[in-house]
Amino acid sequence: MKVRLESLVFSLLGAAQHVEAAKVLSFDISRRANSISGINEILRRRDLSKSFTEVIDNIGAGNGYTANISVGTPPQPLILGIDTGSTDTWVLSNTANICVDVALMKEGETCAHGTFNANKSSTVETVVPGGFNATYVDKSGASGDFITDMLSIAGNEVKGMQMGLAFRSTVSQGTLGLGYDTLEGAKTKYPSFIDQLVSQGFINSKAFSLYLNDLTTSTGNILFGGIDTAKFTGTLQTLPLIPALPNDPISYYGVVLTSVTITSSDANNSFPLTSTASDGSAVNEIGVVLDSGAMFTYLPTAPVQAIYKLLDAVVSHVSSSFIFVDCALLVPASGIPTTVDFQFTSPTGPIIKVPLNEFVFPLSDYAAIAEHISALGTLPFKDTCLLGLLGADETGGAMILGDTFLRSAYVVYDLESNSIGIAQTVFNSTTSSVVEFFAAESGFPVMSGVSSSATGSATGKSTGTGSGGAGTTAKPTGTGSGAASSSSSKAAAGLSSPPPFDARGLVVLTVVGLYSLVGAGWLLG
């Protein structure tokens, strides 16, 4: 694979920029600190070249990540949630019921993230009146028209972008969808945001890299069309994507997870992951979705309960979504960080180490939670924190690696080759070294991050089986068919009890809290 390597320095807090010499688009995403919305969502249960980076806002206590955009002519500023688990981009109308009906407004929420007034845009067109309908597992959602208009992000204008304009909603923030177009809710498929970036010449390939940074920081970034080798350490490993059900096309960013281990200064505790393959055999692996729209991480109930026991966690009898732990977990007594280690594809596959304190959230700024805790009586902690790890029974069986995991991983989402690149993130990186994707190429280069002897230059492209073993660089070349034949894992062929990730369960989670879009025609079981 031919790549062009150029180095840039982007300030995470600085203005986003489109570097004309290269097709790489970079912009900032941010976390909204101490917002009540995330708690409410838990309660609700739901040519460098062509590349650009957006600094993303990190919404505190796991409430999600957002990006600043504008829509219309003249531009109207909005803040949208970033979601890799859905595809439709949608915005709230200035006349949306949740924005004008006081009785519908949730505590601490208005429509402060911005609304769109179609009457004030000279470029808006209604293309499917009444055609937008996002339905969520708790029967909440958003509905309205499909429109097209100018969408500006990081100073780049995407023309004729189709998006939903919500007139009725139970959600007080719109979404920038970054998933596969198979997830679109429209009856007639249309070019997604990523499709438009390619077709309008901003980037060469349908691929992007996500860097959330750690929980204590307010920003991270997304790099469309490239990989930033300064943001990760070690070798970028390839994980083939797997279908939700046997013989289905690829719809979600799902991969095979083989083990979870808690590693501390004095012990290693492993928690078996098992599932049933479509042929009825037991396998020591599960399918998981990498979803930036999920605040927490969701794993099989049995190992999660064992982890609770190890951490002396207290499960609320009022809501199983609230798991309380001692805030002492934020700072290990030994000074040696305890990590939760996630291993992928095989017993020798790549491992991402997540500091345990990335799963632990102080509750001092959340009055609603404080009231909930007082209702539980005396807890065995001097200071009580919330744990961002839940059982998959909370999601209808879907196993999801959300923001509590993703902050510790540098992840490349490659829609062209149906694969994921993954490596250990470098927290608080202040430099960039960007490798650009080129057009008509399948897969991404073999490269190493800042702590390796390599400097991020490409050493070749593999066309192996995609097994993803430790130290390997095998990756599927990807025909775009969505088949998972590149992986030898039984999970990739579809698990039946539970499946790798049943899409019906997946509808619980997305970026603006814990919900996820259900496409038209989906039925909830």
C-alpha positions in Angstrom: 0.0 0.0 0.0 1.4 3.4 -1.0 1.1 6.0 1.7 2.3 9.6 2.0 3.5 10.5 5.5 3.5 14.1 6.6 3.7 15.5 10.1 1.5 18.1 11.5 1.0 19.5 14.9 -2.6 20.1 15.8 -3.6 21.7 19.1 -6.5 19.8 20.7 -7.9 23.1 21.9 -7.0 25.1 18.9 -9.0 25.9 15.8 -9.7 22.9 13.5 -8.1 23.1 10.1 -8.3 21.6 6.6 -4.8 21.3 5.2 -5.2 21.7 1.5 -2.1 19.9 0.5 -3.5 16.6 1.9 -6.8 14.9 2.0 -7.0 14.4 5.7 -9.7 16.3 7.7 -9.1 16.7 11.4 -11.5 18.2 14.0 -12.0 18.5 17.7 -14.5 16.7 19.8 -15.3 17.8 23.4 -16.7 16.5 26.6 -19.4 18.5 28.3 -18.4 18.5 31.9 -20.8 17.6 34.7 -24.0 17.4 32.6 -27.1 16.0 34.1 -28.2 14.6 30.7 -26.1 11.5 31.0 -27.6 10.6 34.3 -31.1 11.2 32.8 -30.3 8.9 29.9 -29.3 6.1 32.3 -32.5 6.5 34.1 -34.3 6.5 30.8 -32.4 3.3 29.6 -31.4 4.1 26.3 -4.6 15.9 -0.8 -1.2 16.9 4.8 -3.7 15.9 2.1 -7.3 14.5 2.4 -7.8 14.3 6.1 -9.4 16.4 8.7 -9.5 16.4 12.4 -12.3 17.6 14.7 -11.6 18.1 18.3 -14.4 16.3 20.1 -15.9 17.4 23.4 -15.7 14.8 26.2 -19.0 15.0 28.0 -18.2 14.4 31.7 -18.9 11.3 33.7 -19.5 9.3 30.5 -22.2 11.5 29.1 -20.8 11.3 25.6 -18.7 13.2 23.0 -19.8 16.1 20.9 -18.6 18.2 17.9 -19.4 21.7 16.9 -21.0 22.0 13.5 -23.2 24.5 11.6 -26.1 23.9 9.2 -27.6 26.1 6.6 -27.0 29.4 4.8 -26.1 31.5 6.7 -24.7 28.9 9.1 -26.5 28.1 12.3 -24.2 26.7 15.0 -25.1 23.4 16.6 -23.5 20.8 18.9 -24.1 17.2 17.9 -23.3 13.9 19.6 -20.6 11.8 17.9 -21.9 8.2 17.3 -20.2 5.3 15.6 -23.2 3.1 16.4 -25.7 4.9 14.0 -25.6 6.5 10.7 -28.4 9.1 10.3 -27.3 12.6 11.1 -30.1 14.7 12.5 -30.8 18.0 14.1 -33.5 19.5 16.3 -35.9 22.0 14.8 -36.3 25.3 16.7 -40.0 24.3 17.0 -39.4 20.8 18.3 -41.7 19.8 21.1 -38.9 19.2 23.6 -37.6 22.7 23.0 -40.9 24.6 23.3 -43.1 22.6 25.6 -42.0 23.2 29.2 -43.8 20.1 30.4 -41.6 17.9 28.2 -38.3 19.5 29.2 -36.2 17.3 31.4 -34.6 18.5 34.6 -31.4 20.3 33.7 -32.0 20.1 30.0 -33.4 22.5 27.5 -32.1 22.6 23.9 -28.9 24.3 24.9 -27.0 22.4 22.2 -28.7 24.4 19.5 -31.6 24.1 17.2 -32.1 24.6 13.4 -34.5 27.1 12.0 -35.2 26.0 8.4 -37.0 29.3 7.6 -33.7 31.1 8.1 -31.7 29.0 5.6 -31.6 29.9 1.9 -30.2 26.5 0.9 -32.5 24.0 2.8 -34.7 21.6 0.9 -37.2 19.2 2.3 -36.6 15.9 0.4 -38.8 13.4 2.4 -41.6 15.1 4.4 -42.3 13.0 7.5 -39.7 10.5 6.4 -37.3 10.8 9.4 -38.2 8.5 12.3 -35.6 7.4 14.9 -37.2 4.9 17.4 -35.5 3.8 20.6 -35.8 0.7 22.7 -37.8 2.6 25.4 -40.1 3.9 22.7 -38.5 7.3 22.9 -36.9 8.9 19.9 -37.2 11.6 17.3 -39.2 12.2 14.1 -39.7 14.8 11.4 -38.5 15.4 7.8 -35.5 14.5 5.9 -33.9 17.6 4.5 -30.7 18.5 2.6 -28.6 21.6 3.4 -25.1 22.8 3.9 -23.3 21.2 6.9 -20.1 22.9 8.0 -17.6 21.2 10.2 -14.1 22.4 11.0 -14.4 25.1 8.4 -15.3 22.6 5.7 -18.6 22.8 3.9 -20.4 19.6 3.0 -23.0 20.5 0.4 -26.4 18.8 0.0 -26.0 16.8 3.2 -29.1 14.8 3.9 -30.2 14.8 7.5 -33.2 14.4 9.8 -34.9 17.6 11.0 -36.7 16.5 14.2 -40.0 18.2 15.2 -40.8 15.7 17.8 -38.2 14.3 20.1 -37.5 12.9 23.6 -33.8 13.7 23.1 -32.4 17.2 23.6 -29.5 16.9 21.2 -29.0 15.8 17.6 -26.5 13.2 16.3 -23.6 13.1 13.8 -23.8 9.5 12.6 -20.6 7.7 11.6 -21.8 4.2 11.1 -22.4 2.0 8.0 -25.1 3.2 5.6 -27.0 -0.1 6.2 -28.1 1.5 9.5 -29.8 4.4 7.9 -33.5 4.8 8.9 -34.6 6.1 5.5 -36.6 3.8 3.2 -34.3 4.9 0.3 -30.6 4.9 1.2 -28.7 8.1 0.8 -25.0 9.2 1.0 -24.0 9.3 4.7 -21.7 11.9 6.2 -18.7 9.7 5.5 -19.9 9.0 2.0 -20.2 12.7 1.3 -16.6 13.4 2.6 -15.3 11.1 0.0 -17.5 12.1 -2.9 -16.9 15.8 -2.3 -13.2 15.3 -2.3 -12.4 16.0 1.4 -10.9 12.6 2.0 -9.8 9.6 -0.2 -11.2 6.7 1.6 -14.1 5.9 3.9 -12.0 5.6 7.1 -11.5 7.6 10.2 -9.5 7.4 13.5 -10.9 8.1 16.9 -8.8 9.5 19.8 -10.9 10.3 22.9 -8.0 10.8 25.4 -8.4 10.1 29.1 -11.4 10.8 31.4 -9.8 13.9 33.0 -9.4 15.8 29.7 -12.0 17.8 28.0 -11.1 17.1 24.4 -10.0 14.5 21.9 -10.2 14.3 18.1 -11.4 12.5 15.0 -9.2 12.3 12.0 -11.0 11.5 8.8 -9.0 9.9 6.0 -5.8 9.2 8.0 -4.1 7.8 11.0 -2.1 9.7 13.5 0.9 7.7 14.7 1.7 10.1 17.5 -1.5 9.1 19.3 -0.7 5.5 19.9 2.1 3.2 21.1 3.1 -0.2 19.7 1.9 -1.7 16.5 -1.5 -0.9 15.1 -3.2 -4.3 14.9 -6.0 -5.3 12.5 -9.3 -6.8 13.7 -11.7 -8.0 11.0 -15.3 -6.9 11.5 -17.9 -9.6 12.1 -21.6 -9.6 11.1 -24.4 -9.3 13.6 -25.9 -12.5 12.5 -24.6 -15.3 10.2 -24.4 -14.3 6.5 -25.5 -10.7 7.3 -23.6 -7.8 5.8 -21.4 -5.8 8.1 -23.6 -3.2 9.8 -21.8 -2.5 13.1 -18.2 -2.1 14.2 -18.1 -5.5 15.8 -15.0 -7.6 16.6 -14.1 -10.8 18.6 -13.1 -10.4 22.2 -11.5 -13.5 23.8 -10.6 -12.5 27.4 -10.9 -9.9 30.1 -8.3 -9.8 33.0 -7.9 -7.4 35.9 -4.2 -6.9 36.5 -3.0 -5.4 39.8 0.3 -5.2 41.6 -0.4 -8.4 43.5 -2.7 -10.5 41.4 -4.1 -11.2 37.9 -7.8 -12.2 37.8 -9.2 -13.5 34.6 -12.9 -13.7 33.7 -13.9 -16.3 31.1 -15.9 -15.2 28.1 -18.0 -17.9 26.5 -20.8 -18.1 24.0 -22.5 -20.6 21.7 -21.6 -20.8 18.1 -24.2 -21.3 15.3 -23.3 -25.0 15.2 -24.1 -25.4 18.9 -20.5 -25.6 20.2 -19.2 -23.6 23.0 -16.5 -21.0 22.2 -14.3 -19.0 24.5 -15.0 -15.7 22.8 -17.8 -13.2 22.3 -18.6 -10.5 19.7 -18.5 -6.9 20.9 -19.2 -3.6 19.3 -16.9 -0.6 19.5 -19.4 2.2 20.0 -18.5 5.8 20.9 -22.2 6.4 21.5 -22.2 4.1 24.5 -21.2 5.8 27.8 -20.2 2.5 29.5 -18.9 -1.0 28.7 -21.3 -3.9 28.6 -20.1 -7.5 29.0 -21.8 -10.9 29.8 -23.5 -10.8 33.1 -21.6 -13.7 34.8 -18.1 -12.2 34.4 -19.4 -8.7 35.2 -20.9 -10.0 38.5 -17.6 -11.7 39.3 -15.8 -8.3 38.7 -18.4 -6.6 41.0 -17.5 -9.1 43.7 -13.8 -8.5 43.3 -14.3 -4.7 43.5 -16.8 -5.0 46.4 -19.3 -3.1 44.3 -22.8 -2.4 45.4 -25.6 -2.9 42.9 -28.6 -0.6 43.4 -31.8 -2.4 44.2 -33.7 0.6 42.7 -32.0 0.6 39.3 -29.5 -2.0 38.1 -27.9 0.7 36.0 -26.3 2.1 39.1 -23.2 0.3 40.3 -21.4 1.9 43.3 -17.8 1.4 44.2 -15.3 3.0 46.6 -13.7 6.2 45.2 -10.4 4.8 46.5 -10.3 2.9 43.2 -9.5 6.2 41.6 -6.0 6.2 43.2 -4.4 2.8 43.8 -2.9 2.5 47.3 0.2 0.8 45.9 0.8 3.6 43.4 0.8 0.9 40.6 -2.2 1.3 38.4 -4.7 -1.6 38.2 -5.7 -2.3 34.7 -8.6 -4.1 33.0 -7.0 -5.9 30.0 -9.0 -6.7 26.9 -7.7 -9.3 24.5 -9.0 -9.7 21.0 -9.3 -12.4 18.3 -7.2 -15.1 19.9 -5.4 -16.1 23.1 -2.3 -14.5 21.6 -4.1 -11.5 20.1 -3.7 -7.8 20.8 -4.4 -6.5 24.3 -5.6 -3.1 25.3 -5.0 -2.1 28.9 -7.6 0.2 30.4 -6.7 1.8 33.8 -9.4 0.8 36.3 -10.0 4.4 37.2 -11.2 5.1 33.7 -14.3 3.1 34.8 -14.8 5.1 38.0 -16.8 8.3 38.1 -17.0 10.7 41.1 -20.6 11.7 41.9 -20.0 14.9 43.8 -21.6 17.0 41.1 -24.7 14.9 40.6 -27.5 15.8 43.0 -29.9 13.3 41.4 -27.5 10.4 42.1 -26.8 11.7 45.6 -30.5 11.5 46.4 -30.6 8.0 44.9 -27.7 6.9 47.1 -29.3 8.2 50.2 -32.4 6.1 49.5 -30.1 3.0 49.6 -29.1 3.5 53.2 -25.5 3.2 54.4 -23.0 2.2 51.8 -19.6 0.7 52.8 -17.6 3.5 51.3 -16.2 6.7 52.7 -16.6 8.3 49.3 -19.0 6.7 46.7 -18.3 6.6 43.0 -20.2 5.2 40.0 -18.8 2.2 38.0 -19.0 2.4 34.2 -19.2 -1.4 33.6 -22.6 -3.1 33.3 -23.9 -6.5 32.4 -25.3 -7.1 28.9 -28.7 -7.9 30.4 -29.0 -4.1 30.5 -28.8 -3.9 26.7 -30.9 -6.9 25.7 -27.8 -9.1 25.3 -25.6 -6.7 23.2 -22.0 -6.7 24.3 -20.5 -3.2 23.8 -17.2 -1.6 24.4 -18.1 2.0 25.0 -16.3 5.2 26.0 -14.9 3.6 29.2 -12.9 1.3 27.0 -12.4 3.5 23.9 -10.6 6.2 25.9 -7.6 3.8 26.2 -7.6 2.6 22.6 -6.6 4.4 19.4 -9.2 3.0 16.9 -9.2 3.2 13.2 -12.6 2.5 11.6 -12.1 1.3 8.0 -15.4 0.9 6.1 -13.6 0.1 2.9 -12.0 -3.1 4.1 -14.5 -3.9 6.9 -11.8 -3.9 9.5 -10.7 -2.1 12.7 -7.2 -1.0 13.5 -6.4 -0.9 17.2 -3.5 0.1 19.5 -2.9 1.4 23.0 -3.5 5.1 23.1 -1.0 7.7 24.3 -2.9 9.9 26.8 -2.5 13.7 26.4 -0.5 13.6 23.2 0.3 17.1 22.0 1.9 16.2 18.6 0.7 14.7 15.3 2.2 12.5 12.7 -0.4 11.8 10.1 -0.5 9.0 7.5 -3.0 9.5 4.7 -5.3 6.9 3.2 -5.2 6.8 -0.6 -8.1 6.2 -3.0 -8.9 2.8 -4.4 -6.8 1.1 -1.7 -8.1 -1.7 0.5 -6.9 -1.7 4.1 -4.4 0.5 5.9 -0.6 0.3 6.3 1.3 -1.7 8.8 2.7 1.0 11.2 3.9 1.6 14.7 3.3 4.3 17.2 5.6 6.6 19.2 7.0 4.0 21.6 8.1 1.6 18.9 11.4 1.6 17.0 9.4 2.3 13.9 8.2 5.9 13.3 4.9 5.2 11.6 6.1 4.6 8.1 4.4 2.0 6.1 6.2 -1.3 5.7 3.7 -3.0 3.5 0.2 -4.2 3.3 -0.8 -7.7 4.3 -3.5 -9.8 2.7 -3.6 -12.4 5.4 -6.5 -14.1 7.1 -7.1 -11.3 9.6 -6.6 -13.5 12.6 -5.0 -10.6 14.5 -2.5 -12.6 16.6 0.0 -10.8 18.7 2.7 -9.2 16.7 1.0 -9.9 13.4 -0.2 -7.4 10.9 -2.6 -9.7 8.9 -5.6 -7.9 7.7 -8.4 -8.7 5.3 -8.3 -6.9 2.0 -12.1 -6.5 2.2 -14.4 -6.7 -0.8 -17.1 -4.6 0.7 -19.5 -7.5 0.7 -19.7 -7.6 4.5 -18.8 -11.3 4.7 -16.7 -12.4 7.6 -14.9 -15.1 5.8 -11.6 -13.4 6.5 -11.8 -14.5 10.1 -11.4 -18.0 11.4 -13.3 -17.2 14.6 -16.6 -18.9 15.2 -17.9 -15.6 16.5 -17.3 -14.1 13.1 -19.5 -16.7 11.6 -22.2 -15.8 14.0 -23.0 -16.9 17.5 -26.5 -18.0 18.4 -26.8 -18.1 22.1 -26.0 -15.2 22.5 -25.1 -14.0 19.0 -21.9 -11.9 18.6 -24.1 -8.9 19.0 -27.8 -9.1 18.4 -28.8 -5.9 16.6 -32.1 -5.9 18.5 -30.2 -5.5 21.7 -27.9 -2.9 20.2 -30.7 -0.4 19.9 -30.2 0.5 23.5 -27.1 2.7 23.1 -25.9 5.7 21.2 -24.1 9.0 21.7 -26.7 11.2 23.3 -27.0 9.1 26.3 -27.7 5.4 26.2 -29.9 5.0 23.2 -29.3 3.8 19.6 -31.1 4.3 16.4 -33.4 1.6 15.1 -33.6 1.6 11.3 -36.9 1.5 9.5 -38.5 -1.9 9.6 -36.7 -3.1 12.8 -38.8 -4.9 15.4 -37.8 -5.1 19.0 -38.0 -8.5 20.5 
